[in-house]
Amino acid sequence: MGHGSNFSQISDAALDNLVRQILTSASQSGIGLIRDALQSRGWRIQRHRIMAALQRLDPVMSALRQTRQIIRRTYNVLSPNSPW
């Protein structure tokens, strides 16, 4: 059994149509939500293929999704696990 055998075989055009349908109901969807929506419909698609589909369908929103950044807090403690 090969590495890619667990994933669904679907053309890029068909994947674009599925992603477009998902985006019509939830336009601000990220990759995780789209992947989950595809899985609920019976499709198991690689993350890089979903990202490529989003790039093809809406390059502007795709670029905005990539610029979001999580700002993490910086902690200063004496040693590891000292807060606990």
mmCIF file of the N, C-alpha and C atoms, coordinates in Angstrom:
data_MODEL
# 
_entry.id   MODEL 
# 
loop_
_atom_site.group_PDB 
_atom_site.id 
_atom_site.type_symbol 
_atom_site.label_atom_id 
_atom_site.label_alt_id 
_atom_site.label_comp_id 
_atom_site.label_asym_id 
_atom_site.label_entity_id 
_atom_site.label_seq_id 
_atom_site.pdbx_PDB_ins_code 
_atom_site.Cartn_x 
_atom_site.Cartn_y 
_atom_site.Cartn_z 
_atom_site.occupancy 
_atom_site.B_iso_or_equiv 
_atom_site.pdbx_formal_charge 
_atom_site.auth_seq_id 
_atom_site.auth_comp_id 
_atom_site.auth_asym_id 
_atom_site.auth_atom_id 
_atom_site.pdbx_PDB_model_num 
ATOM 1   N N  . MET A 1 1  ? 0.849   -1.181 0.000   1.00 0.00 ? 1  MET A N  1 
ATOM 2   C CA . MET A 1 1  ? 0.000   0.000  0.000   1.00 0.00 ? 1  MET A CA 1 
ATOM 3   C C  . MET A 1 1  ? 0.890   1.237  0.000   1.00 0.00 ? 1  MET A C  1 
ATOM 4   N N  . GLY A 1 2  ? 0.718   2.138  -0.950  1.00 0.00 ? 2  GLY A N  1 
ATOM 5   C CA . GLY A 1 2  ? 1.541   3.331  -1.079  1.00 0.00 ? 2  GLY A CA 1 
ATOM 6   C C  . GLY A 1 2  ? 1.121   4.429  -0.128  1.00 0.00 ? 2  GLY A C  1 
ATOM 7   N N  . HIS A 1 3  ? 1.954   5.439  -0.035  1.00 0.00 ? 3  HIS A N  1 
ATOM 8   C CA . HIS A 1 3  ? 1.711   6.571  0.863   1.00 0.00 ? 3  HIS A CA 1 
ATOM 9   C C  . HIS A 1 3  ? 0.428   7.310  0.504   1.00 0.00 ? 3  HIS A C  1 
ATOM 10  N N  . GLY A 1 4  ? 0.182   7.550  -0.762  1.00 0.00 ? 4  GLY A N  1 
ATOM 11  C CA . GLY A 1 4  ? -0.966  8.340  -1.186  1.00 0.00 ? 4  GLY A CA 1 
ATOM 12  C C  . GLY A 1 4  ? -2.241  7.548  -1.363  1.00 0.00 ? 4  GLY A C  1 
ATOM 13  N N  . SER A 1 5  ? -2.210  6.253  -1.065  1.00 0.00 ? 5  SER A N  1 
ATOM 14  C CA . SER A 1 5  ? -3.381  5.421  -1.325  1.00 0.00 ? 5  SER A CA 1 
ATOM 15  C C  . SER A 1 5  ? -4.537  5.691  -0.370  1.00 0.00 ? 5  SER A C  1 
ATOM 16  N N  . ASN A 1 6  ? -4.285  6.365  0.757   1.00 0.00 ? 6  ASN A N  1 
ATOM 17  C CA . ASN A 1 6  ? -5.354  6.665  1.699   1.00 0.00 ? 6  ASN A CA 1 
ATOM 18  C C  . ASN A 1 6  ? -6.188  7.865  1.267   1.00 0.00 ? 6  ASN A C  1 
ATOM 19  N N  . PHE A 1 7  ? -5.723  8.587  0.262   1.00 0.00 ? 7  PHE A N  1 
ATOM 20  C CA . PHE A 1 7  ? -6.406  9.797  -0.158  1.00 0.00 ? 7  PHE A CA 1 
ATOM 21  C C  . PHE A 1 7  ? -7.316  9.528  -1.352  1.00 0.00 ? 7  PHE A C  1 
ATOM 22  N N  . SER A 1 8  ? -8.344  10.349 -1.469  1.00 0.00 ? 8  SER A N  1 
ATOM 23  C CA . SER A 1 8  ? -9.302  10.215 -2.570  1.00 0.00 ? 8  SER A CA 1 
ATOM 24  C C  . SER A 1 8  ? -8.667  10.643 -3.883  1.00 0.00 ? 8  SER A C  1 
ATOM 25  N N  . GLN A 1 9  ? -9.019  9.959  -4.936  1.00 0.00 ? 9  GLN A N  1 
ATOM 26  C CA . GLN A 1 9  ? -8.569  10.316 -6.276  1.00 0.00 ? 9  GLN A CA 1 
ATOM 27  C C  . GLN A 1 9  ? -9.631  11.230 -6.889  1.00 0.00 ? 9  GLN A C  1 
ATOM 28  N N  . ILE A 1 10 ? -9.282  12.487 -7.068  1.00 0.00 ? 10 ILE A N  1 
ATOM 29  C CA . ILE A 1 10 ? -10.213 13.477 -7.609  1.00 0.00 ? 10 ILE A CA 1 
ATOM 30  C C  . ILE A 1 10 ? -9.406  14.467 -8.436  1.00 0.00 ? 10 ILE A C  1 
ATOM 31  N N  . SER A 1 11 ? -9.977  14.904 -9.534  1.00 0.00 ? 11 SER A N  1 
ATOM 32  C CA . SER A 1 11 ? -9.272  15.858 -10.391 1.00 0.00 ? 11 SER A CA 1 
ATOM 33  C C  . SER A 1 11 ? -9.269  17.240 -9.742  1.00 0.00 ? 11 SER A C  1 
ATOM 34  N N  . ASP A 1 12 ? -8.356  18.081 -10.192 1.00 0.00 ? 12 ASP A N  1 
ATOM 35  C CA . ASP A 1 12 ? -8.289  19.449 -9.670  1.00 0.00 ? 12 ASP A CA 1 
ATOM 36  C C  . ASP A 1 12 ? -9.568  20.216 -9.962  1.00 0.00 ? 12 ASP A C  1 
ATOM 37  N N  . ALA A 1 13 ? -10.144 20.001 -11.145 1.00 0.00 ? 13 ALA A N  1 
ATOM 38  C CA . ALA A 1 13 ? -11.382 20.706 -11.508 1.00 0.00 ? 13 ALA A CA 1 
ATOM 39  C C  . ALA A 1 13 ? -12.527 20.295 -10.590 1.00 0.00 ? 13 ALA A C  1 
ATOM 40  N N  . ALA A 1 14 ? -12.643 19.000 -10.293 1.00 0.00 ? 14 ALA A N  1 
ATOM 41  C CA . ALA A 1 14 ? -13.705 18.529 -9.403  1.00 0.00 ? 14 ALA A CA 1 
ATOM 42  C C  . ALA A 1 14 ? -13.473 19.030 -7.978  1.00 0.00 ? 14 ALA A C  1 
ATOM 43  N N  . LEU A 1 15 ? -12.217 19.036 -7.547  1.00 0.00 ? 15 LEU A N  1 
ATOM 44  C CA . LEU A 1 15 ? -11.892 19.563 -6.221  1.00 0.00 ? 15 LEU A CA 1 
ATOM 45  C C  . LEU A 1 15 ? -12.233 21.048 -6.138  1.00 0.00 ? 15 LEU A C  1 
ATOM 46  N N  . ASP A 1 16 ? -11.913 21.795 -7.187  1.00 0.00 ? 16 ASP A N  1 
ATOM 47  C CA . ASP A 1 16 ? -12.257 23.223 -7.214  1.00 0.00 ? 16 ASP A CA 1 
ATOM 48  C C  . ASP A 1 16 ? -13.764 23.421 -7.068  1.00 0.00 ? 16 ASP A C  1 
ATOM 49  N N  . ASN A 1 17 ? -14.550 22.595 -7.740  1.00 0.00 ? 17 ASN A N  1 
ATOM 50  C CA . ASN A 1 17 ? -16.011 22.711 -7.643  1.00 0.00 ? 17 ASN A CA 1 
ATOM 51  C C  . ASN A 1 17 ? -16.498 22.436 -6.222  1.00 0.00 ? 17 ASN A C  1 
ATOM 52  N N  . LEU A 1 18 ? -15.940 21.403 -5.577  1.00 0.00 ? 18 LEU A N  1 
ATOM 53  C CA . LEU A 1 18 ? -16.329 21.093 -4.202  1.00 0.00 ? 18 LEU A CA 1 
ATOM 54  C C  . LEU A 1 18 ? -15.948 22.224 -3.252  1.00 0.00 ? 18 LEU A C  1 
ATOM 55  N N  . VAL A 1 19 ? -14.736 22.737 -3.381  1.00 0.00 ? 19 VAL A N  1 
ATOM 56  C CA . VAL A 1 19 ? -14.284 23.828 -2.515  1.00 0.00 ? 19 VAL A CA 1 
ATOM 57  C C  . VAL A 1 19 ? -15.124 25.073 -2.766  1.00 0.00 ? 19 VAL A C  1 
ATOM 58  N N  . ARG A 1 20 ? -15.468 25.343 -4.011  1.00 0.00 ? 20 ARG A N  1 
ATOM 59  C CA . ARG A 1 20 ? -16.315 26.497 -4.339  1.00 0.00 ? 20 ARG A CA 1 
ATOM 60  C C  . ARG A 1 20 ? -17.675 26.369 -3.646  1.00 0.00 ? 20 ARG A C  1 
ATOM 61  N N  . GLN A 1 21 ? -18.253 25.168 -3.644  1.00 0.00 ? 21 GLN A N  1 
ATOM 62  C CA . GLN A 1 21 ? -19.534 24.949 -2.961  1.00 0.00 ? 21 GLN A CA 1 
ATOM 63  C C  . GLN A 1 21 ? -19.420 25.218 -1.468  1.00 0.00 ? 21 GLN A C  1 
ATOM 64  N N  . ILE A 1 22 ? -18.323 24.767 -0.864  1.00 0.00 ? 22 ILE A N  1 
ATOM 65  C CA . ILE A 1 22 ? -18.117 24.982 0.567   1.00 0.00 ? 22 ILE A CA 1 
ATOM 66  C C  . ILE A 1 22 ? -17.949 26.474 0.857   1.00 0.00 ? 22 ILE A C  1 
ATOM 67  N N  . LEU A 1 23 ? -17.214 27.174 0.003   1.00 0.00 ? 23 LEU A N  1 
ATOM 68  C CA . LEU A 1 23 ? -16.973 28.597 0.221   1.00 0.00 ? 23 LEU A CA 1 
ATOM 69  C C  . LEU A 1 23 ? -18.226 29.442 0.047   1.00 0.00 ? 23 LEU A C  1 
ATOM 70  N N  . THR A 1 24 ? -19.200 28.980 -0.734  1.00 0.00 ? 24 THR A N  1 
ATOM 71  C CA . THR A 1 24 ? -20.435 29.752 -0.887  1.00 0.00 ? 24 THR A CA 1 
ATOM 72  C C  . THR A 1 24 ? -21.221 29.795 0.415   1.00 0.00 ? 24 THR A C  1 
ATOM 73  N N  . SER A 1 25 ? -21.117 28.750 1.239   1.00 0.00 ? 25 SER A N  1 
ATOM 74  C CA . SER A 1 25 ? -21.850 28.753 2.501   1.00 0.00 ? 25 SER A CA 1 
ATOM 75  C C  . SER A 1 25 ? -21.020 29.344 3.644   1.00 0.00 ? 25 SER A C  1 
ATOM 76  N N  . ALA A 1 26 ? -19.698 29.293 3.521   1.00 0.00 ? 26 ALA A N  1 
ATOM 77  C CA . ALA A 1 26 ? -18.826 29.840 4.567   1.00 0.00 ? 26 ALA A CA 1 
ATOM 78  C C  . ALA A 1 26 ? -17.609 30.458 3.889   1.00 0.00 ? 26 ALA A C  1 
ATOM 79  N N  . SER A 1 27 ? -17.726 31.712 3.485   1.00 0.00 ? 27 SER A N  1 
ATOM 80  C CA . SER A 1 27 ? -16.706 32.345 2.647   1.00 0.00 ? 27 SER A CA 1 
ATOM 81  C C  . SER A 1 27 ? -15.373 32.569 3.355   1.00 0.00 ? 27 SER A C  1 
ATOM 82  N N  . GLN A 1 28 ? -15.371 32.676 4.672   1.00 0.00 ? 28 GLN A N  1 
ATOM 83  C CA . GLN A 1 28 ? -14.133 32.921 5.411   1.00 0.00 ? 28 GLN A CA 1 
ATOM 84  C C  . GLN A 1 28 ? -13.494 31.634 5.916   1.00 0.00 ? 28 GLN A C  1 
ATOM 85  N N  . SER A 1 29 ? -13.868 30.515 5.322   1.00 0.00 ? 29 SER A N  1 
ATOM 86  C CA . SER A 1 29 ? -13.380 29.219 5.782   1.00 0.00 ? 29 SER A CA 1 
ATOM 87  C C  . SER A 1 29 ? -11.888 29.072 5.574   1.00 0.00 ? 29 SER A C  1 
ATOM 88  N N  . GLY A 1 30 ? -11.244 28.451 6.546   1.00 0.00 ? 30 GLY A N  1 
ATOM 89  C CA . GLY A 1 30 ? -9.834  28.139 6.429   1.00 0.00 ? 30 GLY A CA 1 
ATOM 90  C C  . GLY A 1 30 ? -9.645  26.722 5.928   1.00 0.00 ? 30 GLY A C  1 
ATOM 91  N N  . ILE A 1 31 ? -8.398  26.321 5.837   1.00 0.00 ? 31 ILE A N  1 
ATOM 92  C CA . ILE A 1 31 ? -8.067  25.012 5.294   1.00 0.00 ? 31 ILE A CA 1 
ATOM 93  C C  . ILE A 1 31 ? -8.653  23.897 6.156   1.00 0.00 ? 31 ILE A C  1 
ATOM 94  N N  . GLY A 1 32 ? -8.575  24.045 7.472   1.00 0.00 ? 32 GLY A N  1 
ATOM 95  C CA . GLY A 1 32 ? -9.088  23.007 8.366   1.00 0.00 ? 32 GLY A CA 1 
ATOM 96  C C  . GLY A 1 32 ? -10.581 22.796 8.204   1.00 0.00 ? 32 GLY A C  1 
ATOM 97  N N  . LEU A 1 33 ? -11.345 23.882 8.138   1.00 0.00 ? 33 LEU A N  1 
ATOM 98  C CA . LEU A 1 33 ? -12.791 23.766 7.982   1.00 0.00 ? 33 LEU A CA 1 
ATOM 99  C C  . LEU A 1 33 ? -13.146 23.166 6.623   1.00 0.00 ? 33 LEU A C  1 
ATOM 100 N N  . ILE A 1 34 ? -12.426 23.566 5.596   1.00 0.00 ? 34 ILE A N  1 
ATOM 101 C CA . ILE A 1 34 ? -12.689 23.025 4.261   1.00 0.00 ? 34 ILE A CA 1 
ATOM 102 C C  . ILE A 1 34 ? -12.351 21.532 4.228   1.00 0.00 ? 34 ILE A C  1 
ATOM 103 N N  . ARG A 1 35 ? -11.219 21.150 4.836   1.00 0.00 ? 35 ARG A N  1 
ATOM 104 C CA . ARG A 1 35 ? -10.838 19.735 4.883   1.00 0.00 ? 35 ARG A CA 1 
ATOM 105 C C  . ARG A 1 35 ? -11.909 18.924 5.611   1.00 0.00 ? 35 ARG A C  1 
ATOM 106 N N  . ASP A 1 36 ? -12.416 19.448 6.737   1.00 0.00 ? 36 ASP A N  1 
ATOM 107 C CA . ASP A 1 36 ? -13.453 18.755 7.487   1.00 0.00 ? 36 ASP A CA 1 
ATOM 108 C C  . ASP A 1 36 ? -14.744 18.643 6.688   1.00 0.00 ? 36 ASP A C  1 
ATOM 109 N N  . ALA A 1 37 ? -15.098 19.706 5.968   1.00 0.00 ? 37 ALA A N  1 
ATOM 110 C CA . ALA A 1 37 ? -16.306 19.672 5.145   1.00 0.00 ? 37 ALA A CA 1 
ATOM 111 C C  . ALA A 1 37 ? -16.164 18.646 4.026   1.00 0.00 ? 37 ALA A C  1 
ATOM 112 N N  . LEU A 1 38 ? -14.976 18.558 3.434   1.00 0.00 ? 38 LEU A N  1 
ATOM 113 C CA . LEU A 1 38 ? -14.747 17.553 2.395   1.00 0.00 ? 38 LEU A CA 1 
ATOM 114 C C  . LEU A 1 38 ? -14.829 16.152 2.975   1.00 0.00 ? 38 LEU A C  1 
ATOM 115 N N  . GLN A 1 39 ? -14.272 15.954 4.162   1.00 0.00 ? 39 GLN A N  1 
ATOM 116 C CA . GLN A 1 39 ? -14.327 14.633 4.794   1.00 0.00 ? 39 GLN A CA 1 
ATOM 117 C C  . GLN A 1 39 ? -15.757 14.246 5.128   1.00 0.00 ? 39 GLN A C  1 
ATOM 118 N N  . SER A 1 40 ? -16.565 15.214 5.538   1.00 0.00 ? 40 SER A N  1 
ATOM 119 C CA . SER A 1 40 ? -17.963 14.904 5.845   1.00 0.00 ? 40 SER A CA 1 
ATOM 120 C C  . SER A 1 40 ? -18.736 14.502 4.589   1.00 0.00 ? 40 SER A C  1 
ATOM 121 N N  . ARG A 1 41 ? -18.223 14.911 3.442   1.00 0.00 ? 41 ARG A N  1 
ATOM 122 C CA . ARG A 1 41 ? -18.834 14.522 2.164   1.00 0.00 ? 41 ARG A CA 1 
ATOM 123 C C  . ARG A 1 41 ? -18.200 13.253 1.589   1.00 0.00 ? 41 ARG A C  1 
ATOM 124 N N  . GLY A 1 42 ? -17.257 12.678 2.329   1.00 0.00 ? 42 GLY A N  1 
ATOM 125 C CA . GLY A 1 42 ? -16.656 11.422 1.898   1.00 0.00 ? 42 GLY A CA 1 
ATOM 126 C C  . GLY A 1 42 ? -15.341 11.543 1.152   1.00 0.00 ? 42 GLY A C  1 
ATOM 127 N N  . TRP A 1 43 ? -14.766 12.731 1.112   1.00 0.00 ? 43 TRP A N  1 
ATOM 128 C CA . TRP A 1 43 ? -13.504 12.949 0.401   1.00 0.00 ? 43 TRP A CA 1 
ATOM 129 C C  . TRP A 1 43 ? -12.377 13.140 1.401   1.00 0.00 ? 43 TRP A C  1 
ATOM 130 N N  . ARG A 1 44 ? -11.247 12.502 1.147   1.00 0.00 ? 44 ARG A N  1 
ATOM 131 C CA . ARG A 1 44 ? -10.042 12.691 1.958   1.00 0.00 ? 44 ARG A CA 1 
ATOM 132 C C  . ARG A 1 44 ? -8.971  13.262 1.044   1.00 0.00 ? 44 ARG A C  1 
ATOM 133 N N  . ILE A 1 45 ? -8.680  14.554 1.213   1.00 0.00 ? 45 ILE A N  1 
ATOM 134 C CA . ILE A 1 45 ? -7.817  15.296 0.302   1.00 0.00 ? 45 ILE A CA 1 
ATOM 135 C C  . ILE A 1 45 ? -6.610  15.825 1.061   1.00 0.00 ? 45 ILE A C  1 
ATOM 136 N N  . GLN A 1 46 ? -5.457  15.796 0.411   1.00 0.00 ? 46 GLN A N  1 
ATOM 137 C CA . GLN A 1 46 ? -4.236  16.318 1.018   1.00 0.00 ? 46 GLN A CA 1 
ATOM 138 C C  . GLN A 1 46 ? -4.344  17.823 1.241   1.00 0.00 ? 46 GLN A C  1 
ATOM 139 N N  . ARG A 1 47 ? -3.704  18.285 2.302   1.00 0.00 ? 47 ARG A N  1 
ATOM 140 C CA . ARG A 1 47 ? -3.714  19.700 2.664   1.00 0.00 ? 47 ARG A CA 1 
ATOM 141 C C  . ARG A 1 47 ? -3.156  20.577 1.540   1.00 0.00 ? 47 ARG A C  1 
ATOM 142 N N  . HIS A 1 48 ? -2.071  20.148 0.907   1.00 0.00 ? 48 HIS A N  1 
ATOM 143 C CA . HIS A 1 48 ? -1.470  20.969 -0.151  1.00 0.00 ? 48 HIS A CA 1 
ATOM 144 C C  . HIS A 1 48 ? -2.404  21.099 -1.355  1.00 0.00 ? 48 HIS A C  1 
ATOM 145 N N  . ARG A 1 49 ? -3.223  20.087 -1.609  1.00 0.00 ? 49 ARG A N  1 
ATOM 146 C CA . ARG A 1 49 ? -4.182  20.193 -2.717  1.00 0.00 ? 49 ARG A CA 1 
ATOM 147 C C  . ARG A 1 49 ? -5.309  21.156 -2.384  1.00 0.00 ? 49 ARG A C  1 
ATOM 148 N N  . ILE A 1 50 ? -5.743  21.188 -1.124  1.00 0.00 ? 50 ILE A N  1 
ATOM 149 C CA . ILE A 1 50 ? -6.778  22.140 -0.706  1.00 0.00 ? 50 ILE A CA 1 
ATOM 150 C C  . ILE A 1 50 ? -6.227  23.563 -0.787  1.00 0.00 ? 50 ILE A C  1 
ATOM 151 N N  . MET A 1 51 ? -4.979  23.752 -0.347  1.00 0.00 ? 51 MET A N  1 
ATOM 152 C CA . MET A 1 51 ? -4.356  25.062 -0.437  1.00 0.00 ? 51 MET A CA 1 
ATOM 153 C C  . MET A 1 51 ? -4.239  25.519 -1.887  1.00 0.00 ? 51 MET A C  1 
ATOM 154 N N  . ALA A 1 52 ? -3.890  24.597 -2.785  1.00 0.00 ? 52 ALA A N  1 
ATOM 155 C CA . ALA A 1 52 ? -3.781  24.940 -4.206  1.00 0.00 ? 52 ALA A CA 1 
ATOM 156 C C  . ALA A 1 52 ? -5.145  25.309 -4.778  1.00 0.00 ? 52 ALA A C  1 
ATOM 157 N N  . ALA A 1 53 ? -6.186  24.590 -4.360  1.00 0.00 ? 53 ALA A N  1 
ATOM 158 C CA . ALA A 1 53 ? -7.538  24.897 -4.838  1.00 0.00 ? 53 ALA A CA 1 
ATOM 159 C C  . ALA A 1 53 ? -7.967  26.284 -4.365  1.00 0.00 ? 53 ALA A C  1 
ATOM 160 N N  . LEU A 1 54 ? -7.680  26.603 -3.111  1.00 0.00 ? 54 LEU A N  1 
ATOM 161 C CA . LEU A 1 54 ? -8.015  27.935 -2.595  1.00 0.00 ? 54 LEU A CA 1 
ATOM 162 C C  . LEU A 1 54 ? -7.261  29.015 -3.355  1.00 0.00 ? 54 LEU A C  1 
ATOM 163 N N  . GLN A 1 55 ? -6.002  28.753 -3.677  1.00 0.00 ? 55 GLN A N  1 
ATOM 164 C CA . GLN A 1 55 ? -5.197  29.714 -4.435  1.00 0.00 ? 55 GLN A CA 1 
ATOM 165 C C  . GLN A 1 55 ? -5.788  29.929 -5.822  1.00 0.00 ? 55 GLN A C  1 
ATOM 166 N N  . ARG A 1 56 ? -6.230  28.863 -6.467  1.00 0.00 ? 56 ARG A N  1 
ATOM 167 C CA . ARG A 1 56 ? -6.824  28.994 -7.805  1.00 0.00 ? 56 ARG A CA 1 
ATOM 168 C C  . ARG A 1 56 ? -8.153  29.737 -7.763  1.00 0.00 ? 56 ARG A C  1 
ATOM 169 N N  . LEU A 1 57 ? -8.974  29.459 -6.737  1.00 0.00 ? 57 LEU A N  1 
ATOM 170 C CA . LEU A 1 57 ? -10.316 30.029 -6.678  1.00 0.00 ? 57 LEU A CA 1 
ATOM 171 C C  . LEU A 1 57 ? -10.329 31.485 -6.229  1.00 0.00 ? 57 LEU A C  1 
ATOM 172 N N  . ASP A 1 58 ? -9.487  31.810 -5.262  1.00 0.00 ? 58 ASP A N  1 
ATOM 173 C CA . ASP A 1 58 ? -9.497  33.171 -4.713  1.00 0.00 ? 58 ASP A CA 1 
ATOM 174 C C  . ASP A 1 58 ? -8.105  33.542 -4.232  1.00 0.00 ? 58 ASP A C  1 
ATOM 175 N N  . PRO A 1 59 ? -7.243  33.992 -5.139  1.00 0.00 ? 59 PRO A N  1 
ATOM 176 C CA . PRO A 1 59 ? -5.868  34.282 -4.751  1.00 0.00 ? 59 PRO A CA 1 
ATOM 177 C C  . PRO A 1 59 ? -5.737  35.404 -3.717  1.00 0.00 ? 59 PRO A C  1 
ATOM 178 N N  . VAL A 1 60 ? -6.639  36.368 -3.731  1.00 0.00 ? 60 VAL A N  1 
ATOM 179 C CA . VAL A 1 60 ? -6.550  37.480 -2.781  1.00 0.00 ? 60 VAL A CA 1 
ATOM 180 C C  . VAL A 1 60 ? -6.838  36.995 -1.364  1.00 0.00 ? 60 VAL A C  1 
ATOM 181 N N  . MET A 1 61 ? -7.939  36.270 -1.178  1.00 0.00 ? 61 MET A N  1 
ATOM 182 C CA . MET A 1 61 ? -8.264  35.756 0.151   1.00 0.00 ? 61 MET A CA 1 
ATOM 183 C C  . MET A 1 61 ? -7.242  34.729 0.611   1.00 0.00 ? 61 MET A C  1 
ATOM 184 N N  . SER A 1 62 ? -6.705  33.982 -0.319  1.00 0.00 ? 62 SER A N  1 
ATOM 185 C CA . SER A 1 62 ? -5.674  33.000 0.018   1.00 0.00 ? 62 SER A CA 1 
ATOM 186 C C  . SER A 1 62 ? -4.450  33.694 0.591   1.00 0.00 ? 62 SER A C  1 
ATOM 187 N N  . ALA A 1 63 ? -4.065  34.793 -0.001  1.00 0.00 ? 63 ALA A N  1 
ATOM 188 C CA . ALA A 1 63 ? -2.924  35.555 0.496   1.00 0.00 ? 63 ALA A CA 1 
ATOM 189 C C  . ALA A 1 63 ? -3.232  36.143 1.874   1.00 0.00 ? 63 ALA A C  1 
ATOM 190 N N  . LEU A 1 64 ? -4.466  36.611 2.078   1.00 0.00 ? 64 LEU A N  1 
ATOM 191 C CA . LEU A 1 64 ? -4.843  37.155 3.386   1.00 0.00 ? 64 LEU A CA 1 
ATOM 192 C C  . LEU A 1 64 ? -4.849  36.078 4.458   1.00 0.00 ? 64 LEU A C  1 
ATOM 193 N N  . ARG A 1 65 ? -5.290  34.868 4.103   1.00 0.00 ? 65 ARG A N  1 
ATOM 194 C CA . ARG A 1 65 ? -5.283  33.769 5.064   1.00 0.00 ? 65 ARG A CA 1 
ATOM 195 C C  . ARG A 1 65 ? -3.863  33.465 5.526   1.00 0.00 ? 65 ARG A C  1 
ATOM 196 N N  . GLN A 1 66 ? -2.910  33.558 4.628   1.00 0.00 ? 66 GLN A N  1 
ATOM 197 C CA . GLN A 1 66 ? -1.537  33.222 4.956   1.00 0.00 ? 66 GLN A CA 1 
ATOM 198 C C  . GLN A 1 66 ? -0.868  34.278 5.825   1.00 0.00 ? 66 GLN A C  1 
ATOM 199 N N  . THR A 1 67 ? -1.395  35.508 5.827   1.00 0.00 ? 67 THR A N  1 
ATOM 200 C CA . THR A 1 67 ? -0.758  36.576 6.604   1.00 0.00 ? 67 THR A CA 1 
ATOM 201 C C  . THR A 1 67 ? -1.225  36.608 8.046   1.00 0.00 ? 67 THR A C  1 
ATOM 202 N N  . ARG A 1 68 ? -2.294  35.875 8.366   1.00 0.00 ? 68 ARG A N  1 
ATOM 203 C CA . ARG A 1 68 ? -2.754  35.852 9.755   1.00 0.00 ? 68 ARG A CA 1 
ATOM 204 C C  . ARG A 1 68 ? -1.687  35.202 10.616  1.00 0.00 ? 68 ARG A C  1 
ATOM 205 N N  . GLN A 1 69 ? -1.515  35.765 11.782  1.00 0.00 ? 69 GLN A N  1 
ATOM 206 C CA . GLN A 1 69 ? -0.434  35.309 12.631  1.00 0.00 ? 69 GLN A CA 1 
ATOM 207 C C  . GLN A 1 69 ? -0.913  35.253 14.075  1.00 0.00 ? 69 GLN A C  1 
ATOM 208 N N  . ILE A 1 70 ? -0.548  34.205 14.759  1.00 0.00 ? 70 ILE A N  1 
ATOM 209 C CA . ILE A 1 70 ? -0.879  34.091 16.171  1.00 0.00 ? 70 ILE A CA 1 
ATOM 210 C C  . ILE A 1 70 ? 0.207   34.799 16.967  1.00 0.00 ? 70 ILE A C  1 
ATOM 211 N N  . ILE A 1 71 ? -0.204  35.737 17.799  1.00 0.00 ? 71 ILE A N  1 
ATOM 212 C CA . ILE A 1 71 ? 0.749   36.448 18.635  1.00 0.00 ? 71 ILE A CA 1 
ATOM 213 C C  . ILE A 1 71 ? 0.761   35.761 19.991  1.00 0.00 ? 71 ILE A C  1 
ATOM 214 N N  . ARG A 1 72 ? 1.890   35.211 20.346  1.00 0.00 ? 72 ARG A N  1 
ATOM 215 C CA . ARG A 1 72 ? 2.008   34.450 21.582  1.00 0.00 ? 72 ARG A CA 1 
ATOM 216 C C  . ARG A 1 72 ? 2.606   35.317 22.688  1.00 0.00 ? 72 ARG A C  1 
ATOM 217 N N  . ARG A 1 73 ? 2.231   34.990 23.902  1.00 0.00 ? 73 ARG A N  1 
ATOM 218 C CA . ARG A 1 73 ? 2.775   35.696 25.057  1.00 0.00 ? 73 ARG A CA 1 
ATOM 219 C C  . ARG A 1 73 ? 4.198   35.237 25.318  1.00 0.00 ? 73 ARG A C  1 
ATOM 220 N N  . THR A 1 74 ? 4.986   36.125 25.884  1.00 0.00 ? 74 THR A N  1 
ATOM 221 C CA . THR A 1 74 ? 6.336   35.782 26.301  1.00 0.00 ? 74 THR A CA 1 
ATOM 222 C C  . THR A 1 74 ? 6.337   35.698 27.817  1.00 0.00 ? 74 THR A C  1 
ATOM 223 N N  . TYR A 1 75 ? 6.799   34.587 28.317  1.00 0.00 ? 75 TYR A N  1 
ATOM 224 C CA . TYR A 1 75 ? 6.852   34.391 29.760  1.00 0.00 ? 75 TYR A CA 1 
ATOM 225 C C  . TYR A 1 75 ? 8.294   34.408 30.222  1.00 0.00 ? 75 TYR A C  1 
ATOM 226 N N  . ASN A 1 76 ? 8.529   35.008 31.354  1.00 0.00 ? 76 ASN A N  1 
ATOM 227 C CA . ASN A 1 76 ? 9.843   35.008 31.980  1.00 0.00 ? 76 ASN A CA 1 
ATOM 228 C C  . ASN A 1 76 ? 9.720   34.297 33.322  1.00 0.00 ? 76 ASN A C  1 
ATOM 229 N N  . VAL A 1 77 ? 10.310  33.117 33.407  1.00 0.00 ? 77 VAL A N  1 
ATOM 230 C CA . VAL A 1 77 ? 10.265  32.330 34.643  1.00 0.00 ? 77 VAL A CA 1 
ATOM 231 C C  . VAL A 1 77 ? 11.685  31.924 35.028  1.00 0.00 ? 77 VAL A C  1 
ATOM 232 N N  . LEU A 1 78 ? 11.848  31.565 36.270  1.00 0.00 ? 78 LEU A N  1 
ATOM 233 C CA . LEU A 1 78 ? 13.182  31.209 36.770  1.00 0.00 ? 78 LEU A CA 1 
ATOM 234 C C  . LEU A 1 78 ? 13.722  29.915 36.147  1.00 0.00 ? 78 LEU A C  1 
ATOM 235 N N  . SER A 1 79 ? 12.836  28.929 36.010  1.00 0.00 ? 79 SER A N  1 
ATOM 236 C CA . SER A 1 79 ? 13.258  27.647 35.425  1.00 0.00 ? 79 SER A CA 1 
ATOM 237 C C  . SER A 1 79 ? 12.033  26.966 34.829  1.00 0.00 ? 79 SER A C  1 
ATOM 238 N N  . PRO A 1 80 ? 12.238  25.949 34.003  1.00 0.00 ? 80 PRO A N  1 
ATOM 239 C CA . PRO A 1 80 ? 11.096  25.242 33.425  1.00 0.00 ? 80 PRO A CA 1 
ATOM 240 C C  . PRO A 1 80 ? 10.188  24.675 34.527  1.00 0.00 ? 80 PRO A C  1 
ATOM 241 N N  . ASN A 1 81 ? 8.916   24.780 34.311  1.00 0.00 ? 81 ASN A N  1 
ATOM 242 C CA . ASN A 1 81 ? 7.881   24.287 35.241  1.00 0.00 ? 81 ASN A CA 1 
ATOM 243 C C  . ASN A 1 81 ? 7.849   25.040 36.577  1.00 0.00 ? 81 ASN A C  1 
ATOM 244 N N  . SER A 1 82 ? 8.551   26.118 36.725  1.00 0.00 ? 82 SER A N  1 
ATOM 245 C CA . SER A 1 82 ? 8.503   26.853 37.997  1.00 0.00 ? 82 SER A CA 1 
ATOM 246 C C  . SER A 1 82 ? 7.140   27.520 38.260  1.00 0.00 ? 82 SER A C  1 
ATOM 247 N N  . PRO A 1 83 ? 6.363   27.875 37.226  1.00 0.00 ? 83 PRO A N  1 
ATOM 248 C CA . PRO A 1 83 ? 5.044   28.432 37.537  1.00 0.00 ? 83 PRO A CA 1 
ATOM 249 C C  . PRO A 1 83 ? 4.126   27.419 38.213  1.00 0.00 ? 83 PRO A C  1 
ATOM 250 N N  . TRP A 1 84 ? 4.415   26.128 38.047  1.00 0.00 ? 84 TRP A N  1 
ATOM 251 C CA . TRP A 1 84 ? 3.562   25.098 38.630  1.00 0.00 ? 84 TRP A CA 1 
ATOM 252 C C  . TRP A 1 84 ? 4.199   24.616 39.889  1.00 0.00 ? 84 TRP A C  1 
# 
